[in-house]
Every structure is written in structure tokens, then in C-alpha cells.
Amino acid sequence: MQPVQDPHPTEASARHRVVVIGSGFGGLFATRALKRADVDVTLIARTTSHLFQPLLYQVATGILSEGEIAPATRELLRRQRNATTVLGDVTDIDLKARTVTSDSLGRTAVTSYDTLIVSAGAGQSYFGNDQFARYAPGMKDIDDALELRGLILGSFEQAELAALRGDRQGAARLMSFVVVGAGPTGVEMAGQIAELSRRTLKADFRRIDPTMSQITLLDAAPQVLPAFGERLGEIAQRRLRKMGVQVQLGAKVVDIDATGIEVEDVAGEQKGYRRRIEAVAKVWAAGVQASPLGGILARQSGAEVDRSGRIKVNPDLTLPGHPEVFVLGDMIALDNLPGVAQVAIQGGKFAAKQIKHRLAGRPTDPAFHYFDKGSMATVSRFSAVASVGRLRFGGFIAWLLWLVIHLFYLIGFKSRITTLLHWLISFLGRGRAERVITEQQVFAREAIERLGAAHQPHLP
Ligand SMILES: Cc1cc2nc3c(=O)[nH]c(=O)nc-3n(C[C@H](O)[C@H](O)[C@H](O)COP(=O)(O)OP(=O)(O)OC[C@H]3O[C@@H](n4cnc5c(N)ncnc54)[C@H](O)[C@@H]3O)c2cc1C
């Protein structure tokens, strides 16, 4: 099959061609920062939207719709005349030929670049136990969030049916939720499942009592939110306990199946003790693995990758031996920078600045300096923890700060207005506006996996 035409072929364009891989934080902010540069930018991404990952858990628990946290990239860039958006899954990068190969529905496109910016993010890591994914979906994209929404809300429906049949044990298993990983995503997810069951669904069923749901948050680490320090970890843990979440620390997951999860204690008197938690709905919020595109870059350039697949880049975010290639965000291993949005955003702006300086013949910055604006995690409505500079605080003020910052960074005026409206419904009232679930949300991934190589969607 003939590859699709390069959107900015050399003959047609005398301008410098920048190809950006990924429409997440790094890719989008790099592209936007090149708005006034004398370059042609081609942004290639496997989705048509820019995903605001920090609010995925609110899509999974019915507070927000997917459109609110994932506006169309094409719309976001419609006024940027020098930017072209191309839908495609990047399958190869040729550093020698300076081309990027992408695929969309069986059609291949080869795009040439003068400068390449790679910001393809990270996926979920099951620490070598990929079979766990079948029973404990992770939360990295819209598909994951909708699958989890279907799984969580569907479990209550199935529990009601089980109770109707007189199967009390089955109902209890369906009303048992386990979240693996006590980092920000796990804490937020456990807190939201607790609020969903204790507040939103409280009076909606006739045979089950959703407030009796068992919610367990597991982690092999000795504390909740380790990156936030001991005090904030304790604040978050206390709040979770108050909401009825069972926090089990020093507990490593050793096996997962359709109806439960096997856990081994890794510390304390019970060390080595194995036990089982009966639960149909499990959420995996532990571990990340950088995009496999990092491996492709490393093999060709000789750059090192760490255990999480992140590339050891030069201090100026370029690939060793390839000053024309910048790598950003969750894909880089540099100075222990965390995998957070600001690292990708600031990295994107930095890369764009270097490109502009190079083209203008001005000196470039030898190193990227990350400015840590702080981090925060919500536990429940009206309760969050925040770490800003030397300040560490938790409670309502932290939650208000979280609210304002997330509204500020959420992209698009429309999204901000509807998000605020949905937050009013959920935080001041008991409701959740996005409770639609479908069979396809829950079972599509399994069906696609079963099809295996036979699943080759393509245009006729
Ligand atoms: C559930 C969750 C909650 C989070 N909460 C917070 C938070 O509260 N605060 C915070 O600072 N950070 C948070 N993060 C982390 C933050 O979202 C990431 O650090 C940030 O998104 C990294 O930006 P990036 O550009 O490197 O990657 P991403 O934003 O992940 O973007 C990657 C892009 O590359 C595309 N892509 C991937 N592979 C390919 C391919 N082969 N071909 C084409 N396109 C490809 C993807 O579709 C996507 O558009 C959270 C992450 C998750 C998953």
C-alpha cells in the first residue's frame, strides 16, 4: 500500500519542518509555543484530542464527561496557521532518514522532519504481570476511564440483581472495590468510589445498600502518597479511613482473577502472609512504563533507558548524538524529574524556544531547568493535600486551591464552564451528571484482545 503524502514535503516547503509526536501536555504546549516561529509544525497523535489526565478519575466515577477533559486537538490549534494535525499511531522513527512512520486504519504515512519532538507519554505498568490488566484495568486514557465507569456502576447493578436472586455473597463481592496503588490517582479513585457509594447512590437501589460497599486501597509501600511526605500521607490516610476506605499498606498484589485479588504482606509481623480479597471491580493505579517509542530512539542512538523505559536525555532534553531530536515529559529520565504535567509543559516550551533560537542563530540554553510549582491530590470533596514550596497543608484550603488550579489548566473556555457546573452538581449536591454506561465500554477491550491478529480495523 502506498504511504500517505507528507503534509510538508521538502519540495513544497522551504521552511524548517518540526514534527511533534503526541497531543498530550508536552506535544500540545511545544506546538503552541511555535505559533509565531517561521516553521511548519506537523503534530502526529494516535487520538484526536488533548487529554487532561489528572481528571480522568472524575470521568471514571461519573462526575465529568470525556469531552470536558479531552477537547479536540484540531479545534485547539485551528487558529495556528503553521500547525497541521495528523491522526496516526507512530510505529517507527528513522533517525538517519529523519522520518516518522505512522499508521491509521491500515494507512501508512511517512513524515519527514528537520526537528523532531517526541512526547508520547507513558502507559500502565503491571510490573511484568500484564495478565493482571484483564481483571484490573489501569487508568491512562478515555477508554480506560469509560471502562472503569462501566465496571464500577455496573457492579452495583449486578449486585442488585444478585440480591434479588437471594445471592447475598455474590452481592457483597460485587460491592467490594479494590484500588491498587496509593499514589495520587489511587487515592483520588478510592475517595471517589467511597463518595459515589456513600452519597450519590445511597438511595438509588431497593435491595442493596450501596453505603455498605467495601472499598480497599492497597499498596506495597509503607505510606499513602509517598511523594507528598509523611505528614500529608497521614492526613490523606485519616480522611480516607473516615470515609470508610480500608487502607492496607505493605501489601503486595501477587495474583488477580475475575472475582478477587491475592495479596501478600511484605512488612511487619504478618510478613509473607497471603490472603484473598473478594472483589469483582479492581482498579490498577500503580506503576508506569514509558512509551515504546523510547526504545526505538534508544536502539538507534545508543541512549540509555531506565527500568521504566524512560530515555536518559541530555540536559537540554535532546537525544544523545541527535541535537535535532527533543524528548519530553513522561518519556525522559533526567535529574529525577517526576512524571507530572508541568515537566512536560515546561519541557515543551523549552524545546520550542531552542528551535526558535537555533533558527535565529541565537545561542541556545545548555540545560532545561524545571520550576516546581508544587503538587496536590484530592481525597474527597472539600479535602485535598498540597505541597507548594516549603508549605505542606491539607483540608479545605488545599481543596479550593486544587479546584482553582485545575480549572485554570483545563483547556478551553467551554470545558471550564461545563466542568464548573458538573462540580457544583457533585460537590454541593449528591448527583453525578455522567452515569451512562454501555456494554461496549466494559467488554470491548476483552473482545478486541480475543480477536488478536484478526483485529485489523481499516478503511475499505
Ligand atoms: C490518571 C492520571 C492522573 C494524573 N494526575 C496528575 C496530576 O494531578 N498532576 C500532574 O501534574 N500530573 C498528573 N498526571 C501525570 C501527567 O498527566 C503526565 O505527566 C503528563 O500527561 C505527561 O505529558 P506527556 O506529554 O509526556 O504525555 P501525555 O500527556 O500522556 O501525552 C502523550 C501523547 O502521545 C500520544 N501517543 C502515545 N503513543 C503514541 C504513538 N505511538 N503514536 C502517536 N501518538 C502517541 C498519546 O495519545 C498522547 O496524545 C496524571 C497521570 C494520570 C495517568
The ligand as an SDF file (V2000), in Angstrom:
LIG
                    3D

 53 58  0  0  0  0  0  0  0  0999 V2000
   -4.7130    9.1780   35.9360 C   0  0  0  0  0  0  0  0  0  0  0  0
   -3.6090   10.1900   35.9200 C   0  0  0  0  0  0  0  0  0  0  0  0
   -3.6450   11.2610   36.7980 C   0  0  0  0  0  0  0  0  0  0  0  0
   -2.6280   12.2160   36.7820 C   0  0  0  0  0  0  0  0  0  0  0  0
   -2.7000   13.2550   37.6560 N   0  0  0  0  0  0  0  0  0  0  0  0
   -1.7590   14.2300   37.6030 C   0  0  0  0  0  0  0  0  0  0  0  0
   -1.8580   15.3790   38.4270 C   0  0  0  0  0  0  0  0  0  0  0  0
   -2.7790   15.5040   39.2340 O   0  0  0  0  0  0  0  0  0  0  0  0
   -0.8940   16.3360   38.3120 N   0  0  0  0  0  0  0  0  0  0  0  0
    0.1390   16.2240   37.4180 C   0  0  0  0  0  0  0  0  0  0  0  0
    0.9730   17.1250   37.3170 O   0  0  0  0  0  0  0  0  0  0  0  0
    0.2720   15.1320   36.6420 N   0  0  0  0  0  0  0  0  0  0  0  0
   -0.6510   14.1470   36.6990 C   0  0  0  0  0  0  0  0  0  0  0  0
   -0.5450   13.0390   35.8880 N   0  0  0  0  0  0  0  0  0  0  0  0
    0.6430   12.9070   35.0330 C   0  0  0  0  0  0  0  0  0  0  0  0
    0.5480   13.7670   33.7900 C   0  0  0  0  0  0  0  0  0  0  0  0
   -0.7110   13.6110   33.1860 O   0  0  0  0  0  0  0  0  0  0  0  0
    1.6690   13.3580   32.8410 C   0  0  0  0  0  0  0  0  0  0  0  0
    2.8940   13.5560   33.4970 O   0  0  0  0  0  0  0  0  0  0  0  0
    1.6350   14.1730   31.5550 C   0  0  0  0  0  0  0  0  0  0  0  0
    0.4550   13.9060   30.8480 O   0  0  0  0  0  0  0  0  0  0  0  0
    2.8480   13.8430   30.6830 C   0  0  0  0  0  0  0  0  0  0  0  0
    2.7680   14.5630   29.4840 O   0  0  0  0  0  0  0  0  0  0  0  0
    3.3720   13.9160   28.1620 P   0  0  0  0  0  0  0  0  0  0  0  0
    3.2420   14.9250   27.0790 O   0  0  0  0  0  0  0  0  0  0  0  0
    4.7100   13.3680   28.4500 O   0  0  0  0  0  0  0  0  0  0  0  0
    2.4490   12.6620   27.8710 O   0  0  0  0  0  0  0  0  0  0  0  0
    0.8790   12.5910   27.6670 P   0  0  0  0  0  0  0  0  0  0  0  0
    0.1940   13.7790   28.1850 O   0  0  0  0  0  0  0  0  0  0  0  0
    0.4870   11.2560   28.1860 O   0  0  0  0  0  0  0  0  0  0  0  0
    0.7170   12.5980   26.0900 O   0  0  0  0  0  0  0  0  0  0  0  0
    1.1490   11.5520   25.2840 C   0  0  0  0  0  0  0  0  0  0  0  0
    0.5410   11.7280   23.9200 C   0  0  0  0  0  0  0  0  0  0  0  0
    1.1770   10.8750   22.9960 O   0  0  0  0  0  0  0  0  0  0  0  0
    0.2240   10.1450   22.2630 C   0  0  0  0  0  0  0  0  0  0  0  0
    0.8670    8.9010   21.8610 N   0  0  0  0  0  0  0  0  0  0  0  0
    1.3700    7.9300   22.6320 C   0  0  0  0  0  0  0  0  0  0  0  0
    1.9400    6.9770   21.8730 N   0  0  0  0  0  0  0  0  0  0  0  0
    1.7930    7.3630   20.5950 C   0  0  0  0  0  0  0  0  0  0  0  0
    2.1610    6.7940   19.3470 C   0  0  0  0  0  0  0  0  0  0  0  0
    2.8160    5.6350   19.2490 N   0  0  0  0  0  0  0  0  0  0  0  0
    1.8170    7.4480   18.2240 N   0  0  0  0  0  0  0  0  0  0  0  0
    1.1420    8.6330   18.2770 C   0  0  0  0  0  0  0  0  0  0  0  0
    0.7870    9.2190   19.4400 N   0  0  0  0  0  0  0  0  0  0  0  0
    1.1120    8.5950   20.5790 C   0  0  0  0  0  0  0  0  0  0  0  0
   -0.9310    9.9900   23.2250 C   0  0  0  0  0  0  0  0  0  0  0  0
   -2.1270    9.6770   22.5490 O   0  0  0  0  0  0  0  0  0  0  0  0
   -0.9330   11.3800   23.8550 C   0  0  0  0  0  0  0  0  0  0  0  0
   -1.5650   12.2950   22.9910 O   0  0  0  0  0  0  0  0  0  0  0  0
   -1.5430   12.0700   35.8890 C   0  0  0  0  0  0  0  0  0  0  0  0
   -1.4990   10.9940   35.0130 C   0  0  0  0  0  0  0  0  0  0  0  0
   -2.5360   10.0520   35.0160 C   0  0  0  0  0  0  0  0  0  0  0  0
   -2.4940    8.8870   34.0720 C   0  0  0  0  0  0  0  0  0  0  0  0
  1  2  1  0
  2  3  1  0
  2 52  2  0
  3  4  2  0
  4  5  1  0
  4 50  1  0
  5  6  2  0
  6  7  1  0
  6 13  1  0
  7  8  2  0
  7  9  1  0
  9 10  1  0
 10 11  2  0
 10 12  1  0
 12 13  2  0
 13 14  1  0
 14 15  1  0
 14 50  1  0
 15 16  1  0
 16 17  1  0
 16 18  1  0
 18 19  1  0
 18 20  1  0
 20 21  1  0
 20 22  1  0
 22 23  1  0
 23 24  1  0
 24 25  2  0
 24 26  1  0
 24 27  1  0
 27 28  1  0
 28 29  2  0
 28 30  1  0
 28 31  1  0
 31 32  1  0
 32 33  1  0
 33 34  1  0
 33 48  1  0
 34 35  1  0
 35 36  1  0
 35 46  1  0
 36 37  1  0
 36 45  1  0
 37 38  2  0
 38 39  1  0
 39 40  1  0
 39 45  2  0
 40 41  1  0
 40 42  2  0
 42 43  1  0
 43 44  2  0
 44 45  1  0
 46 47  1  0
 46 48  1  0
 48 49  1  0
 50 51  2  0
 51 52  1  0
 52 53  1  0
M  END
$$$$
